[in-house]
Amino acid sequence: MKRFDFENIPGAVLSPDIVGMLTSIHEHKGKQELYIEAHADVLTTLMEIAKIQSTGASNAIEGIHTTDRRLTELVRDKSAPIGRTEQEIAGYRDVLATIHESYDYIYPRPNIILQLHRQLYSFSKSSIGGSYKNADNFIAETDAEGNQTVRFQPVPAYLTADAMEDLCGAFAESLEKNEHDPLLLIPMFILDFLCIHPFNDGNGRMSRLLTLLLLYRAGYIVGKYISLEKLIENSKDTYYDVLRDSSAGWHENQNDYAPFIRYYLGILQKASHEFEERVEYLIPRGLSKPERIKAVIDRKIGTITKREIMETCPDISQVTVERTLTALVKAGYVIKIGGGRSAAYGKADKRE
């Protein structure tokens, strides 16, 4: 039977690189708290962008897609979901909103996790929401030819409820003792959750929602402003690799949590860097909006897209971004590469 060991494993994975990542994230956390306290009103737009990205990216990882326009309408609750895809997106939106608004009062217990899963499927006609799996499931891998192989066999259905009780109990006990950094315990919890795979569907999305919940409760709220789900989607090949590496030998208590912990710390570190970079362009410093757009381009190595500029400066309208880019192209300051939605911009080479 799997043992959920939050007492001994955290200390065993403290390699120099993981210690360095923890130190860096702690330092970023202090800066973030100062930014948020001093400029809460300025960060509202950044939070709205992150909600849209998080909802879209977490569903996209599972192959659930819609258009950018519909995604924005759904997340801003301006439109009722149409069809199964939009129902699942709207469910994620609602759980994400619940976590954002009430994380201090949402405890990582089995009954709470079941309630969040029920909310995830609240728009669906399916009856799977809020119930553990009723049949054994497996995590499969599909090759280029479409052949499917079993990569991991999760906990059997009949043991799922007990496994979730044991996991949540061991995690809560370790947090209460306060002997280990929560940033080590949280990825361990998420990996164990994924290895249990407690639901018929929605395990991946629930794991990412639980990641935000646990990070927020531990005081790490950068995911409110920078989409962690988007960063995971952008590196999903690596995500699946470390999930495979860290789950090997899990049932026999011989798995190595370090790859998964290292990956999650890297995501949090990347989000912290992006947060501080975007805040620089949001806090008024006497620059006009076109000057801020130019500053974003100056700091970017290589090319940049219109969407990236708008994500960095979410308070600047699309019209202003497009007008400024057109002016910079005409002035010979940047060059336009490609056309349409895939167009990118790079600084012109001024060497004689």
Secondary structure as a PSIPRED ss2 file (coil, helix, strand):
# PSIPRED VFORMAT (PSIPRED V4.0)

   1 M C   1.000  0.000  0.000
   2 K C   1.000  0.000  0.000
   3 R C   1.000  0.000  0.000
   4 F C   1.000  0.000  0.000
   5 D C   1.000  0.000  0.000
   6 F C   1.000  0.000  0.000
   7 E C   1.000  0.000  0.000
   8 N C   1.000  0.000  0.000
   9 I H   0.000  1.000  0.000
  10 P H   0.000  1.000  0.000
  11 G H   0.000  1.000  0.000
  12 A H   0.000  1.000  0.000
  13 V C   1.000  0.000  0.000
  14 L C   1.000  0.000  0.000
  15 S C   1.000  0.000  0.000
  16 P H   0.000  1.000  0.000
  17 D H   0.000  1.000  0.000
  18 I H   0.000  1.000  0.000
  19 V H   0.000  1.000  0.000
  20 G H   0.000  1.000  0.000
  21 M H   0.000  1.000  0.000
  22 L H   0.000  1.000  0.000
  23 T H   0.000  1.000  0.000
  24 S H   0.000  1.000  0.000
  25 I H   0.000  1.000  0.000
  26 H H   0.000  1.000  0.000
  27 E H   0.000  1.000  0.000
  28 H H   0.000  1.000  0.000
  29 K H   0.000  1.000  0.000
  30 G H   0.000  1.000  0.000
  31 K H   0.000  1.000  0.000
  32 Q H   0.000  1.000  0.000
  33 E H   0.000  1.000  0.000
  34 L H   0.000  1.000  0.000
  35 Y H   0.000  1.000  0.000
  36 I H   0.000  1.000  0.000
  37 E H   0.000  1.000  0.000
  38 A H   0.000  1.000  0.000
  39 H C   1.000  0.000  0.000
  40 A C   1.000  0.000  0.000
  41 D C   1.000  0.000  0.000
  42 V C   1.000  0.000  0.000
  43 L C   1.000  0.000  0.000
  44 T H   0.000  1.000  0.000
  45 T H   0.000  1.000  0.000
  46 L H   0.000  1.000  0.000
  47 M H   0.000  1.000  0.000
  48 E H   0.000  1.000  0.000
  49 I H   0.000  1.000  0.000
  50 A H   0.000  1.000  0.000
  51 K H   0.000  1.000  0.000
  52 I H   0.000  1.000  0.000
  53 Q H   0.000  1.000  0.000
  54 S H   0.000  1.000  0.000
  55 T H   0.000  1.000  0.000
  56 G H   0.000  1.000  0.000
  57 A H   0.000  1.000  0.000
  58 S H   0.000  1.000  0.000
  59 N H   0.000  1.000  0.000
  60 A H   0.000  1.000  0.000
  61 I H   0.000  1.000  0.000
  62 E C   1.000  0.000  0.000
  63 G C   1.000  0.000  0.000
  64 I C   1.000  0.000  0.000
  65 H C   1.000  0.000  0.000
  66 T C   1.000  0.000  0.000
  67 T C   1.000  0.000  0.000
  68 D H   0.000  1.000  0.000
  69 R H   0.000  1.000  0.000
  70 R H   0.000  1.000  0.000
  71 L H   0.000  1.000  0.000
  72 T H   0.000  1.000  0.000
  73 E H   0.000  1.000  0.000
  74 L H   0.000  1.000  0.000
  75 V H   0.000  1.000  0.000
  76 R C   1.000  0.000  0.000
  77 D C   1.000  0.000  0.000
  78 K C   1.000  0.000  0.000
  79 S C   1.000  0.000  0.000
  80 A C   1.000  0.000  0.000
  81 P C   1.000  0.000  0.000
  82 I C   1.000  0.000  0.000
  83 G H   0.000  1.000  0.000
  84 R H   0.000  1.000  0.000
  85 T H   0.000  1.000  0.000
  86 E H   0.000  1.000  0.000
  87 Q H   0.000  1.000  0.000
  88 E H   0.000  1.000  0.000
  89 I H   0.000  1.000  0.000
  90 A H   0.000  1.000  0.000
  91 G H   0.000  1.000  0.000
  92 Y H   0.000  1.000  0.000
  93 R H   0.000  1.000  0.000
  94 D H   0.000  1.000  0.000
  95 V H   0.000  1.000  0.000
  96 L H   0.000  1.000  0.000
  97 A H   0.000  1.000  0.000
  98 T H   0.000  1.000  0.000
  99 I H   0.000  1.000  0.000
 100 H H   0.000  1.000  0.000
 101 E H   0.000  1.000  0.000
 102 S H   0.000  1.000  0.000
 103 Y H   0.000  1.000  0.000
 104 D H   0.000  1.000  0.000
 105 Y H   0.000  1.000  0.000
 106 I C   1.000  0.000  0.000
 107 Y C   1.000  0.000  0.000
 108 P C   1.000  0.000  0.000
 109 R C   1.000  0.000  0.000
 110 P H   0.000  1.000  0.000
 111 N H   0.000  1.000  0.000
 112 I H   0.000  1.000  0.000
 113 I H   0.000  1.000  0.000
 114 L H   0.000  1.000  0.000
 115 Q H   0.000  1.000  0.000
 116 L H   0.000  1.000  0.000
 117 H H   0.000  1.000  0.000
 118 R H   0.000  1.000  0.000
 119 Q H   0.000  1.000  0.000
 120 L H   0.000  1.000  0.000
 121 Y C   1.000  0.000  0.000
 122 S C   1.000  0.000  0.000
 123 F C   1.000  0.000  0.000
 124 S C   1.000  0.000  0.000
 125 K C   1.000  0.000  0.000
 126 S C   1.000  0.000  0.000
 127 S C   1.000  0.000  0.000
 128 I C   1.000  0.000  0.000
 129 G C   1.000  0.000  0.000
 130 G C   1.000  0.000  0.000
 131 S C   1.000  0.000  0.000
 132 Y C   1.000  0.000  0.000
 133 K C   1.000  0.000  0.000
 134 N C   1.000  0.000  0.000
 135 A C   1.000  0.000  0.000
 136 D C   1.000  0.000  0.000
 137 N C   1.000  0.000  0.000
 138 F C   1.000  0.000  0.000
 139 I E   0.000  0.000  1.000
 140 A E   0.000  0.000  1.000
 141 E E   0.000  0.000  1.000
 142 T E   0.000  0.000  1.000
 143 D C   1.000  0.000  0.000
 144 A C   1.000  0.000  0.000
 145 E C   1.000  0.000  0.000
 146 G C   1.000  0.000  0.000
 147 N C   1.000  0.000  0.000
 148 Q E   0.000  0.000  1.000
 149 T E   0.000  0.000  1.000
 150 V E   0.000  0.000  1.000
 151 R E   0.000  0.000  1.000
 152 F E   0.000  0.000  1.000
 153 Q C   1.000  0.000  0.000
 154 P C   1.000  0.000  0.000
 155 V C   1.000  0.000  0.000
 156 P C   1.000  0.000  0.000
 157 A H   0.000  1.000  0.000
 158 Y H   0.000  1.000  0.000
 159 L H   0.000  1.000  0.000
 160 T H   0.000  1.000  0.000
 161 A H   0.000  1.000  0.000
 162 D H   0.000  1.000  0.000
 163 A H   0.000  1.000  0.000
 164 M H   0.000  1.000  0.000
 165 E H   0.000  1.000  0.000
 166 D H   0.000  1.000  0.000
 167 L H   0.000  1.000  0.000
 168 C H   0.000  1.000  0.000
 169 G H   0.000  1.000  0.000
 170 A H   0.000  1.000  0.000
 171 F H   0.000  1.000  0.000
 172 A H   0.000  1.000  0.000
 173 E H   0.000  1.000  0.000
 174 S H   0.000  1.000  0.000
 175 L H   0.000  1.000  0.000
 176 E H   0.000  1.000  0.000
 177 K H   0.000  1.000  0.000
 178 N C   1.000  0.000  0.000
 179 E C   1.000  0.000  0.000
 180 H C   1.000  0.000  0.000
 181 D C   1.000  0.000  0.000
 182 P H   0.000  1.000  0.000
 183 L H   0.000  1.000  0.000
 184 L H   0.000  1.000  0.000
 185 L H   0.000  1.000  0.000
 186 I H   0.000  1.000  0.000
 187 P H   0.000  1.000  0.000
 188 M H   0.000  1.000  0.000
 189 F H   0.000  1.000  0.000
 190 I H   0.000  1.000  0.000
 191 L H   0.000  1.000  0.000
 192 D H   0.000  1.000  0.000
 193 F H   0.000  1.000  0.000
 194 L H   0.000  1.000  0.000
 195 C H   0.000  1.000  0.000
 196 I H   0.000  1.000  0.000
 197 H C   1.000  0.000  0.000
 198 P C   1.000  0.000  0.000
 199 F C   1.000  0.000  0.000
 200 N C   1.000  0.000  0.000
 201 D C   1.000  0.000  0.000
 202 G C   1.000  0.000  0.000
 203 N H   0.000  1.000  0.000
 204 G H   0.000  1.000  0.000
 205 R H   0.000  1.000  0.000
 206 M H   0.000  1.000  0.000
 207 S H   0.000  1.000  0.000
 208 R H   0.000  1.000  0.000
 209 L H   0.000  1.000  0.000
 210 L H   0.000  1.000  0.000
 211 T H   0.000  1.000  0.000
 212 L H   0.000  1.000  0.000
 213 L H   0.000  1.000  0.000
 214 L H   0.000  1.000  0.000
 215 L H   0.000  1.000  0.000
 216 Y H   0.000  1.000  0.000
 217 R H   0.000  1.000  0.000
 218 A C   1.000  0.000  0.000
 219 G C   1.000  0.000  0.000
 220 Y C   1.000  0.000  0.000
 221 I C   1.000  0.000  0.000
 222 V H   0.000  1.000  0.000
 223 G H   0.000  1.000  0.000
 224 K H   0.000  1.000  0.000
 225 Y C   1.000  0.000  0.000
 226 I C   1.000  0.000  0.000
 227 S C   1.000  0.000  0.000
 228 L H   0.000  1.000  0.000
 229 E H   0.000  1.000  0.000
 230 K H   0.000  1.000  0.000
 231 L H   0.000  1.000  0.000
 232 I H   0.000  1.000  0.000
 233 E H   0.000  1.000  0.000
 234 N H   0.000  1.000  0.000
 235 S C   1.000  0.000  0.000
 236 K H   0.000  1.000  0.000
 237 D H   0.000  1.000  0.000
 238 T H   0.000  1.000  0.000
 239 Y H   0.000  1.000  0.000
 240 Y H   0.000  1.000  0.000
 241 D H   0.000  1.000  0.000
 242 V H   0.000  1.000  0.000
 243 L H   0.000  1.000  0.000
 244 R H   0.000  1.000  0.000
 245 D H   0.000  1.000  0.000
 246 S H   0.000  1.000  0.000
 247 S H   0.000  1.000  0.000
 248 A C   1.000  0.000  0.000
 249 G C   1.000  0.000  0.000
 250 W C   1.000  0.000  0.000
 251 H C   1.000  0.000  0.000
 252 E C   1.000  0.000  0.000
 253 N C   1.000  0.000  0.000
 254 Q C   1.000  0.000  0.000
 255 N C   1.000  0.000  0.000
 256 D C   1.000  0.000  0.000
 257 Y C   1.000  0.000  0.000
 258 A H   0.000  1.000  0.000
 259 P H   0.000  1.000  0.000
 260 F H   0.000  1.000  0.000
 261 I H   0.000  1.000  0.000
 262 R H   0.000  1.000  0.000
 263 Y H   0.000  1.000  0.000
 264 Y H   0.000  1.000  0.000
 265 L H   0.000  1.000  0.000
 266 G H   0.000  1.000  0.000
 267 I H   0.000  1.000  0.000
 268 L H   0.000  1.000  0.000
 269 Q H   0.000  1.000  0.000
 270 K H   0.000  1.000  0.000
 271 A H   0.000  1.000  0.000
 272 S H   0.000  1.000  0.000
 273 H H   0.000  1.000  0.000
 274 E H   0.000  1.000  0.000
 275 F H   0.000  1.000  0.000
 276 E H   0.000  1.000  0.000
 277 E H   0.000  1.000  0.000
 278 R H   0.000  1.000  0.000
 279 V H   0.000  1.000  0.000
 280 E H   0.000  1.000  0.000
 281 Y H   0.000  1.000  0.000
 282 L H   0.000  1.000  0.000
 283 I C   1.000  0.000  0.000
 284 P C   1.000  0.000  0.000
 285 R C   1.000  0.000  0.000
 286 G C   1.000  0.000  0.000
 287 L C   1.000  0.000  0.000
 288 S C   1.000  0.000  0.000
 289 K H   0.000  1.000  0.000
 290 P H   0.000  1.000  0.000
 291 E H   0.000  1.000  0.000
 292 R H   0.000  1.000  0.000
 293 I H   0.000  1.000  0.000
 294 K H   0.000  1.000  0.000
 295 A H   0.000  1.000  0.000
 296 V H   0.000  1.000  0.000
 297 I H   0.000  1.000  0.000
 298 D H   0.000  1.000  0.000
 299 R H   0.000  1.000  0.000
 300 K C   1.000  0.000  0.000
 301 I C   1.000  0.000  0.000
 302 G C   1.000  0.000  0.000
 303 T C   1.000  0.000  0.000
 304 I E   0.000  0.000  1.000
 305 T E   0.000  0.000  1.000
 306 K H   0.000  1.000  0.000
 307 R H   0.000  1.000  0.000
 308 E H   0.000  1.000  0.000
 309 I H   0.000  1.000  0.000
 310 M H   0.000  1.000  0.000
 311 E H   0.000  1.000  0.000
 312 T H   0.000  1.000  0.000
 313 C C   1.000  0.000  0.000
 314 P C   1.000  0.000  0.000
 315 D C   1.000  0.000  0.000
 316 I C   1.000  0.000  0.000
 317 S C   1.000  0.000  0.000
 318 Q H   0.000  1.000  0.000
 319 V H   0.000  1.000  0.000
 320 T H   0.000  1.000  0.000
 321 V H   0.000  1.000  0.000
 322 E H   0.000  1.000  0.000
 323 R H   0.000  1.000  0.000
 324 T H   0.000  1.000  0.000
 325 L H   0.000  1.000  0.000
 326 T H   0.000  1.000  0.000
 327 A H   0.000  1.000  0.000
 328 L H   0.000  1.000  0.000
 329 V H   0.000  1.000  0.000
 330 K H   0.000  1.000  0.000
 331 A C   1.000  0.000  0.000
 332 G C   1.000  0.000  0.000
 333 Y C   1.000  0.000  0.000
 334 V E   0.000  0.000  1.000
 335 I E   0.000  0.000  1.000
 336 K E   0.000  0.000  1.000
 337 I E   0.000  0.000  1.000
 338 G C   1.000  0.000  0.000
 339 G C   1.000  0.000  0.000
 340 G H   0.000  1.000  0.000
 341 R H   0.000  1.000  0.000
 342 S H   0.000  1.000  0.000
 343 A C   1.000  0.000  0.000
 344 A E   0.000  0.000  1.000
 345 Y E   0.000  0.000  1.000
 346 G E   0.000  0.000  1.000
 347 K E   0.000  0.000  1.000
 348 A C   1.000  0.000  0.000
 349 D C   1.000  0.000  0.000
 350 K C   1.000  0.000  0.000
 351 R C   1.000  0.000  0.000
 352 E C   1.000  0.000  0.000
